[in-house]
């Protein structure tokens, strides 16, 4: 819970970031301008949201204390399983936990004590330092969809994702002014061998974008590869002293961490890289059907998992993560954007703040198969909560469809437009003299209009958020133009963006070193497809 | 700002409500059960939302005081026009205002002083007292779309609305568990003469639903007709002592009230009926392009208009209304669901609470021509704000399309599903022992699942909100079932509801008296169509 991490973590190789950055400044600017011209948001790209509006909370002090007490009971009485990882169990034994088989029981206060070394705010560095993001405090960072094996492509086909799709989503995220992060597995490139695709994924983020990105967590050696590539991009010493990659460590709810996730968490924490310890909750299946019960379990799991990173390396950045959805009690199908997961996420955000950890939840989740009204309503319910809860890192902020099975180009474009709206909302109310607009009211007076008044003219450009998706023309105009729905306009916009994409410059020596590393690693192992 | 209105307003004819109610209890219950069976929400119909979650506010004390000071300056320095209504100007003169022509300038504090007699909470009575709604405090009441001349019908055609459409929307609102109000001009029945249609509209609300409703405001004599019909339904004395109809009085922004609205406001206030004094704001046209400037003008207009109702009859219920949208600075087209109008509405809610008046804003506004992702996103942004702002009365909560030009059956069904979600969210977090679910966590333990545990079984029915629109089945199932979008499912649901509608019983003598009144009034005037 140290607040000093931001101030001290730059102590390493301060020139390291410069190594990878030849020419990116002008390229990034041009791309942003093009995005704006081709129907993009009026705002210039901002590296992250600095929230000037208040947060929204649903739990009072008594409820919070009850949940915290219950979570402590779960930790002590039931314990959490750390499976198939002797090293992890030994670390817990040495820390004073009561380890029975693979089950770790935590004495009261142990996890909280360990978490005192974790920073409440840290910086994730990008190869373009203008894209560095703050994780924690009043910052919100939007990152794209993570994990889908399928895409819904621009021809409307639902099919397995490829590395070409992966690259396309990285490009779109790079071009979207209100997308702050390049994300991780924006889709699963299933046309690349499962044991090699992490190399292509990480390289895509490094070469096609200059925004911060996520690392591989599907095996400890893939996490090591990620760190090795980061060292090529940022320099060895810079990586050991700064956070350049953020990584999703899912709990196997209820109350289990498996060896895959523990292995990746150990690699990243050891290298001072950030872990998002995230219970993946479909309430009713992986947690109780109630909000308070779910929050209790989430808190217990995060306390154990996040504290574990501090056993590995005190001070390593770690986030309190919560993926909250529920299931249909009739069919068992996952459901998104409903009221109960919103309450869970709002509550978890409060618990995270009390723990002094940055918080991850939300995004633009939905269960719909297509980018229709269901998709939009469920995504909006999730996204509105995401910002108001004070979420610091929001995975799945754009492109998520069909419960996370599908990355959708159209949905991506619709979502990033909404991210822009959230960013504008977060600016709050301008109470400057210009914002008060008394001159305008005096100039116009009763019965007239403001269209041409001096104040309106002076504020023309920045007056209102301009949607890149909405059609606000008359019915007649819309009719003449082919009666297009939002998803059709999104399709056209995605095509325009991809056509006008320009790669941000990367130092050729760094690029060649990355490619050489990938070749060597790929040559060292046979293809595996499962 | 008296809190006593709820306690005292029932002093009149306490048996009056009973007159109109033969048999409605069983009919209403059956309809609600049918609605639930045909894919409706799991919750029983609740008369209104009693918010158990906190409100969200965007302005701090300093900002609020600045806006209030600026509004006082507008009222004194610029004044508000009360057009073509000598009586109104005379009332203001006698109250101590400085009247120059049609422009009324208000000495500091005059409007606020007058508003001390207005109730901060009151009850709007329905003919079925189980449907009575609280207006103010921690209550939120959802009412349908108001005003569109067009409908998008169930065959997908956009055409002028008819009285048959009007009746259909009243039926759907009656059947929707989370729609608390029958509304007013749910669409304009343009097949009925303009000077007579108010009679058919009010009769439709009275006879096809037993929920509370709104009155005609398009001419003083139509307001009188509304009151006369209310007296037939509720009894003379009951109407004079209780609020049975709520009425939309739009300011002609900027800073004008016209004789039509003033005429209707006078009729309703005199009869102790509720007025919603609502600046209709497309920011950038009717108000400054900034949030703070818009709020200043809104507050000034509401202060003048709401205080006017207290000049007519001290103690008459009046709401602080705000219709907030903005315009595209490029095309001039109105835009909805964007960040700036949300900030305006959040701020206006705070100003209303400080004034001690119930607050109206929001709903499910959108600019889209069809119920697509644009419609859903814009509606969701508006509706989420509506609840979190602490809005007491939300017009346009369902059915609004195309900037209010169109009432849509499909959009109506999609929206009422979302209203149910808001209602569930407003219940907040259950912190009871059952809510804490420690038994469930103990029973299940690490590595298992909650699907079959005793706690899940015991909470099966009420576990999660069940959407009537969302399809959460697998892609394969959805594919087999015809790949339907949300609007297609909404279309089918609207048809099912309309087929299974059953009219709530109405005392035949009352019904005959209402019909006789309508015949007499219609016979007294020639048809007018403009």
Boltz contact constraints between the chains, C-beta under 6 A:
constraints:
  - contact:
      token1: [A, 53]
      token2: [B, 58]
      max_distance: 6.0
  - contact:
      token1: [A, 56]
      token2: [B, 56]
      max_distance: 6.0
  - contact:
      token1: [A, 58]
      token2: [B, 53]
      max_distance: 6.0
  - contact:
      token1: [A, 58]
      token2: [B, 429]
      max_distance: 6.0
  - contact:
      token1: [A, 63]
      token2: [B, 431]
      max_distance: 6.0
  - contact:
      token1: [A, 70]
      token2: [B, 438]
      max_distance: 6.0
  - contact:
      token1: [A, 74]
      token2: [B, 441]
      max_distance: 6.0
  - contact:
      token1: [A, 78]
      token2: [B, 445]
      max_distance: 6.0
  - contact:
      token1: [A, 81]
      token2: [B, 446]
      max_distance: 6.0
  - contact:
      token1: [A, 255]
      token2: [B, 446]
      max_distance: 6.0
  - contact:
      token1: [A, 256]
      token2: [B, 446]
      max_distance: 6.0
  - contact:
      token1: [A, 256]
      token2: [B, 447]
      max_distance: 6.0
  - contact:
      token1: [A, 285]
      token2: [B, 449]
      max_distance: 6.0
  - contact:
      token1: [A, 285]
      token2: [B, 451]
      max_distance: 6.0
  - contact:
      token1: [A, 288]
      token2: [B, 437]
      max_distance: 6.0
  - contact:
      token1: [A, 288]
      token2: [B, 440]
      max_distance: 6.0
  - contact:
      token1: [A, 288]
      token2: [B, 450]
      max_distance: 6.0
  - contact:
      token1: [A, 289]
      token2: [B, 456]
      max_distance: 6.0
  - contact:
      token1: [A, 289]
      token2: [B, 459]
      max_distance: 6.0
  - contact:
      token1: [A, 289]
      token2: [B, 463]
      max_distance: 6.0
  - contact:
      token1: [A, 290]
      token2: [B, 435]
      max_distance: 6.0
  - contact:
      token1: [A, 290]
      token2: [B, 437]
      max_distance: 6.0
  - contact:
      token1: [A, 291]
      token2: [B, 429]
      max_distance: 6.0
  - contact:
      token1: [A, 292]
      token2: [B, 429]
      max_distance: 6.0
  - contact:
      token1: [A, 292]
      token2: [B, 431]
      max_distance: 6.0
  - contact:
      token1: [A, 292]
      token2: [B, 435]
      max_distance: 6.0
  - contact:
      token1: [A, 292]
      token2: [B, 436]
      max_distance: 6.0
  - contact:
      token1: [A, 293]
      token2: [B, 437]
      max_distance: 6.0
  - contact:
      token1: [A, 293]
      token2: [B, 440]
      max_distance: 6.0
  - contact:
      token1: [A, 297]
      token2: [B, 441]
      max_distance: 6.0
  - contact:
      token1: [A, 326]
      token2: [B, 464]
      max_distance: 6.0
  - contact:
      token1: [A, 328]
      token2: [B, 472]
      max_distance: 6.0
  - contact:
      token1: [A, 329]
      token2: [B, 460]
      max_distance: 6.0
  - contact:
      token1: [A, 329]
      token2: [B, 463]
      max_distance: 6.0
  - contact:
      token1: [A, 333]
      token2: [B, 472]
      max_distance: 6.0
  - contact:
      token1: [A, 335]
      token2: [B, 472]
      max_distance: 6.0
  - contact:
      token1: [A, 338]
      token2: [B, 465]
      max_distance: 6.0
  - contact:
      token1: [A, 339]
      token2: [B, 421]
      max_distance: 6.0
  - contact:
      token1: [A, 339]
      token2: [B, 424]
      max_distance: 6.0
  - contact:
      token1: [A, 339]
      token2: [B, 425]
      max_distance: 6.0
  - contact:
      token1: [A, 339]
      token2: [B, 465]
      max_distance: 6.0
  - contact:
      token1: [A, 340]
      token2: [B, 464]
      max_distance: 6.0
  - contact:
      token1: [A, 343]
      token2: [B, 429]
      max_distance: 6.0
  - contact:
      token1: [A, 367]
      token2: [B, 472]
      max_distance: 6.0
  - contact:
      token1: [A, 369]
      token2: [B, 475]
      max_distance: 6.0
  - contact:
      token1: [A, 369]
      token2: [B, 478]
      max_distance: 6.0
  - contact:
      token1: [A, 371]
      token2: [B, 373]
      max_distance: 6.0
  - contact:
      token1: [A, 372]
      token2: [B, 485]
      max_distance: 6.0
  - contact:
      token1: [A, 372]
      token2: [B, 486]
      max_distance: 6.0
  - contact:
      token1: [A, 373]
      token2: [B, 371]
      max_distance: 6.0
  - contact:
      token1: [A, 373]
      token2: [B, 376]
      max_distance: 6.0
  - contact:
      token1: [A, 373]
      token2: [B, 414]
      max_distance: 6.0
  - contact:
      token1: [A, 373]
      token2: [B, 486]
      max_distance: 6.0
  - contact:
      token1: [A, 373]
      token2: [B, 487]
      max_distance: 6.0
  - contact:
      token1: [A, 374]
      token2: [B, 470]
      max_distance: 6.0
  - contact:
      token1: [A, 374]
      token2: [B, 486]
      max_distance: 6.0
  - contact:
      token1: [A, 376]
      token2: [B, 373]
      max_distance: 6.0
  - contact:
      token1: [A, 376]
      token2: [B, 376]
      max_distance: 6.0
  - contact:
      token1: [A, 376]
      token2: [B, 377]
      max_distance: 6.0
  - contact:
      token1: [A, 377]
      token2: [B, 376]
      max_distance: 6.0
  - contact:
      token1: [A, 377]
      token2: [B, 380]
      max_distance: 6.0
  - contact:
      token1: [A, 377]
      token2: [B, 418]
      max_distance: 6.0
  - contact:
      token1: [A, 380]
      token2: [B, 377]
      max_distance: 6.0
  - contact:
      token1: [A, 380]
      token2: [B, 380]
      max_distance: 6.0
  - contact:
      token1: [A, 384]
      token2: [B, 384]
      max_distance: 6.0
  - contact:
      token1: [A, 414]
      token2: [B, 373]
      max_distance: 6.0
  - contact:
      token1: [A, 418]
      token2: [B, 377]
      max_distance: 6.0
  - contact:
      token1: [A, 421]
      token2: [B, 339]
      max_distance: 6.0
  - contact:
      token1: [A, 424]
      token2: [B, 339]
      max_distance: 6.0
  - contact:
      token1: [A, 425]
      token2: [B, 339]
      max_distance: 6.0
  - contact:
      token1: [A, 429]
      token2: [B, 58]
      max_distance: 6.0
  - contact:
      token1: [A, 429]
      token2: [B, 291]
      max_distance: 6.0
  - contact:
      token1: [A, 429]
      token2: [B, 292]
      max_distance: 6.0
  - contact:
      token1: [A, 429]
      token2: [B, 343]
      max_distance: 6.0
  - contact:
      token1: [A, 431]
      token2: [B, 63]
      max_distance: 6.0
  - contact:
      token1: [A, 431]
      token2: [B, 292]
      max_distance: 6.0
  - contact:
      token1: [A, 435]
      token2: [B, 290]
      max_distance: 6.0
  - contact:
      token1: [A, 435]
      token2: [B, 292]
      max_distance: 6.0
  - contact:
      token1: [A, 436]
      token2: [B, 292]
      max_distance: 6.0
  - contact:
      token1: [A, 437]
      token2: [B, 288]
      max_distance: 6.0
  - contact:
      token1: [A, 437]
      token2: [B, 290]
      max_distance: 6.0
  - contact:
      token1: [A, 437]
      token2: [B, 293]
      max_distance: 6.0
  - contact:
      token1: [A, 438]
      token2: [B, 70]
      max_distance: 6.0
  - contact:
      token1: [A, 440]
      token2: [B, 288]
      max_distance: 6.0
  - contact:
      token1: [A, 440]
      token2: [B, 293]
      max_distance: 6.0
  - contact:
      token1: [A, 441]
      token2: [B, 74]
      max_distance: 6.0
  - contact:
      token1: [A, 441]
      token2: [B, 297]
      max_distance: 6.0
  - contact:
      token1: [A, 445]
      token2: [B, 78]
      max_distance: 6.0
  - contact:
      token1: [A, 446]
      token2: [B, 81]
      max_distance: 6.0
  - contact:
      token1: [A, 446]
      token2: [B, 255]
      max_distance: 6.0
  - contact:
      token1: [A, 446]
      token2: [B, 256]
      max_distance: 6.0
  - contact:
      token1: [A, 447]
      token2: [B, 256]
      max_distance: 6.0
  - contact:
      token1: [A, 449]
      token2: [B, 285]
      max_distance: 6.0
  - contact:
      token1: [A, 450]
      token2: [B, 288]
      max_distance: 6.0
  - contact:
      token1: [A, 451]
      token2: [B, 285]
      max_distance: 6.0
  - contact:
      token1: [A, 456]
      token2: [B, 289]
      max_distance: 6.0
  - contact:
      token1: [A, 459]
      token2: [B, 289]
      max_distance: 6.0
  - contact:
      token1: [A, 460]
      token2: [B, 329]
      max_distance: 6.0
  - contact:
      token1: [A, 463]
      token2: [B, 289]
      max_distance: 6.0
  - contact:
      token1: [A, 463]
      token2: [B, 329]
      max_distance: 6.0
  - contact:
      token1: [A, 464]
      token2: [B, 326]
      max_distance: 6.0
  - contact:
      token1: [A, 464]
      token2: [B, 340]
      max_distance: 6.0
  - contact:
      token1: [A, 465]
      token2: [B, 338]
      max_distance: 6.0
  - contact:
      token1: [A, 465]
      token2: [B, 339]
      max_distance: 6.0
  - contact:
      token1: [A, 470]
      token2: [B, 374]
      max_distance: 6.0
  - contact:
      token1: [A, 472]
      token2: [B, 328]
      max_distance: 6.0
  - contact:
      token1: [A, 472]
      token2: [B, 333]
      max_distance: 6.0
  - contact:
      token1: [A, 472]
      token2: [B, 335]
      max_distance: 6.0
  - contact:
      token1: [A, 472]
      token2: [B, 367]
      max_distance: 6.0
  - contact:
      token1: [A, 475]
      token2: [B, 369]
      max_distance: 6.0
  - contact:
      token1: [A, 478]
      token2: [B, 369]
      max_distance: 6.0
  - contact:
      token1: [A, 485]
      token2: [B, 372]
      max_distance: 6.0
  - contact:
      token1: [A, 486]
      token2: [B, 372]
      max_distance: 6.0
  - contact:
      token1: [A, 486]
      token2: [B, 373]
      max_distance: 6.0
  - contact:
      token1: [A, 486]
      token2: [B, 374]
      max_distance: 6.0
  - contact:
      token1: [A, 487]
      token2: [B, 373]
      max_distance: 6.0
